[in-house]
Amino acid sequence: MMIRNALDHGVLIDIEVSNNLITAILPATGGFHSGDVDAEGDEVLPGLWDEHVHIRSWAQMRTRANLLPADDSDAVVEILRKHPSDGSEPIVGHGLRWALWKNPPLMSALDAVSTTRPVVAFSMDVHSVWINSVAAREFDVIDIAGDSGILREHDAFRILTRMSDIDDDLMDALIAEAFTAAKAQGIVGITSFEMESLSDWDRRIGKGIDLITVRASLYPERIHEAFDRGLRTGDSVGGRVEMGFLKVITDGSINTRTAYMHAPYTGEDTIGVLNTSETELERLVRESSRNGVTAALHAIGDKANTIVIDTFEKVGVAGRIEHAQMVLPDDVQRMAKLGLTASIQPAHAVDDRDVAERLWGERVSYAYPMKSFLDAGVKLVLGSDAPVAALDPWHTIEMATARTADGRPAWHPEEALTRSQAIAASARSTIDVGQPADLILVGPDAEIRSATQ
């Protein structure tokens, strides 16, 4: 087949496609034949990837209360009270940003939403969750939650897992809907970092849920599923699902004050937490490497990133750092030397700018790097971290280039990417002969359509 009259960097071209590969690129002839796709002068781009998605959580969060506009506990209570519900299920919201509140959260405040149903409010980074007394009793965490009702890190992840434990058919239907929405925005693939099993993907493959390509990653508790099947990173699991990465959460997040730092947070005595010991981290990366699975290590604080880079250097393998939000300049150079990939989410730099200024102070001069990675020769890939930010590649690209989401000037504009750089970091292919033909067309009104389906 031929894709006719497509605009590539200001030039109209025709693209010949065979067996889902680009086989020729020619100057546009202006002609059109039966069976061809007429791009009608629309811009042609490689299909986009979101390199960091928690797909179960995103599929569910799309139906939950949006707490991002709330700037104090009263606003959270008001949003949750108004959120539509069936009267029996837990009341759930997402997008909590309590790190900037003047008054600390209290469990009793959420009891004002309901004293008969669990109320669960996930932070925007999902590294903490605020619950009411009903939820504390139901989840058996009264002693842990205390007066605040705040659970952090592994305790929060357990609540997240419990909340996603819904009927498989319902969950699969929600994921299918999320895939449809993603496809409509030009997404051809995602890397999933959900806390689930390969058997979940076996089931979805059997149902034909294969609208986009998925790289399904596993956490340490389940990584032996891949080892036992002999699956290496990139191998086919079945359908359009590929084996992804070993995901290890090394530290926490800035909003929860658990990102692991070399020096304390501004005005506080905490340096955050290390969720996985250095010894265990090295063991996991070595074992994974021996079995052909690449490690993708979550690291946000500057000390966590140093430890992760040290680990890759000790083991002698390349891999990915997920988030890489605060990396010492010398460590950026080490990443380049070791061939590491920075998997970052540009929306975080914009969403976190106020809390970063408050909690990291002058250290923000080397926080949320993007351009610095490219300049140093570090491979850069972009994602959303949905549900922390929307699974929307165009929002990701805009945040990478604008570094602001409101009327304020760009935050550290020296780290902004060009549009071409952001698109390249959001795709796994290029428009060249021999490359995959997962191409999309972008119209003048930002209308997205597939060029090959």
ABEGO torsion letter per residue (X at the ends): XBBBGBBBGGBBBBBBBBGGBBABBBBBAGBBBBGBBBAGGBBBBBBBBBABBBAAAAAAAAABBBAAABABAAAAAAAAAABBBAGABBBBBBGBBAAABABBBBAAAAAAABAABBBBBBBAAGABBBBBAAAAAAAGAAAAAEAAGBBBEAAAAAAAAAAABBBAAAAAAAAAAAAAAAAAAGBABBBBABBBBAAAAAAAAAAGBAABBBBBBBBAAAAAAAAAAGBBBGBBAEEABBBBBBBBBABBBAAAGABBBABBBBGBABAEBBABBAAAAAAAAAAAAAAGBBBBBBBABAAAAAAAAAAAAAAGBBBBBBGGABBBAAAAAAAAAAGBBBBBBAAAAAAAAAAAAAAAEAAAAABGBAAAAAAAGBBBBBBAGOAABBBBAAAAAAAAAAGBABABBBBGAAABBBAAAAAAAABABBBBBGBBABBBBBBAAGBBBBAAX
